[in-house]
Amino acid sequence: MEPISDQFMEFHPIHGINVRLDHLGTQATRVESFANGVCFSKDPLKPGEIFLIEIEDKELGWCGHLRIGLTAMDPRNLEVVPEYSIPDLTDLGNSWVFAITRNHNKIIEDTEVREAGDGGQAGGRRLGRGQAEDDDNNNTNTKPKSFFTDTHLYIENIKIPRDKLVGRSRPGRYSHILDDLYKSNALPPTARRSRIGVLYVSKGKGLGDMHIVINGEDMGASAKGIPTTQPLFAVVDVFAATKCVRIVQVEYGFSSLQTLCRKAIQKHIVHRMAIDWLELPEALKHYCKYE
């Protein structure tokens, strides 16, 4: 089942004090410090609808990376946007946030802990590894066995077009090599051009599971038993080494004419730099190379 979405994804105008949005509301940049970079989706997500962002820029010298998740708190009702998503926002309750790390993002199911609904109604709690994000012990992240050849990503009964889920390198001399690395998820999740998304899957009885998707791969249910009877907003914390992110619009159902043209062009070229040799409008060349 494909989710039905007709909304243009944007960031909420309410955000951390160190965040600046572009004029479209689709790019968020932290302009100072390493904190106060919490952002929200402008609208609540529907079941199975992914909020997908791409890491546009990074900043050296900080420890820690992007955090992403969901909250049942309407940003308009916040007296002040918390400085940190973990633990400040999660401590307020009804927020579930996952710290993205370089190596450890895959969720290993523990049948003895966390039955469906356990902790869901009690509110937010800390997930992931906020304090030891780059710990090299107990590496549970495994690379996919083959290149992504499927046209869709399947998460339980949800079907998401894979085309936009995998990050792409900036056009350059070696972009055709880097694109293959992205498609195999060989580059770290915290790298520039990596694409990270969050969604929730309805489990019935007013509950759902939150899933994180990194470069087209489902990391598993990072939070279970989330109450879905109230609107759920995406949370993106532009934290520490992550400097700037932009929203990637995902098309469900039929592709747009723009996307169909891009696919037709890319099918008949060696790699994206060859697009420059074609007699096409510059705007179309830019779209074919970057998206």
HELIX and SHEET records of a PDB file:
HELIX    1   1 PRO A   75  ASN A   77  5                                   3    
HELIX    2   2 SER A   85  LEU A   89  3                                   5    
HELIX    3   3 THR A   90  ASP A   91  1                                   2    
HELIX    4   4 SER A  175  LYS A  183  1                                   9    
HELIX    5   5 LEU A  257  LYS A  267  1                                  11    
HELIX    6   6 ARG A  272  TRP A  277  5                                   6    
HELIX    7   7 GLU A  282  TYR A  290  1                                   9    
SHEET    1   A 7 VAL A  19  LEU A  21  0                                        
SHEET    2   A 7 GLN A  27  ARG A  30 -1                                        
SHEET    3   A 7 THR A 242  VAL A 248 -1                                        
SHEET    4   A 7 PHE A  51  LYS A  58 -1                                        
SHEET    5   A 7 ARG A 195  GLY A 204 -1                                        
SHEET    6   A 7 LEU A 207  ILE A 214 -1                                        
SHEET    7   A 7 GLU A 217  PRO A 227 -1                                        
SHEET    1   B 5 VAL A  38  PHE A  40  0                                        
SHEET    2   B 5 PHE A 233  ASP A 237 -1                                        
SHEET    3   B 5 ARG A  67  THR A  71 -1                                        
SHEET    4   B 5 SER A  95  ALA A  99 -1                                        
SHEET    5   B 5 ARG A 125  LEU A 127  1                                        
SHEET    1   C 2 HIS A 152  ILE A 155  0                                        
SHEET    2   C 2 ILE A 158  PRO A 161 -1                                        
END                                                                             
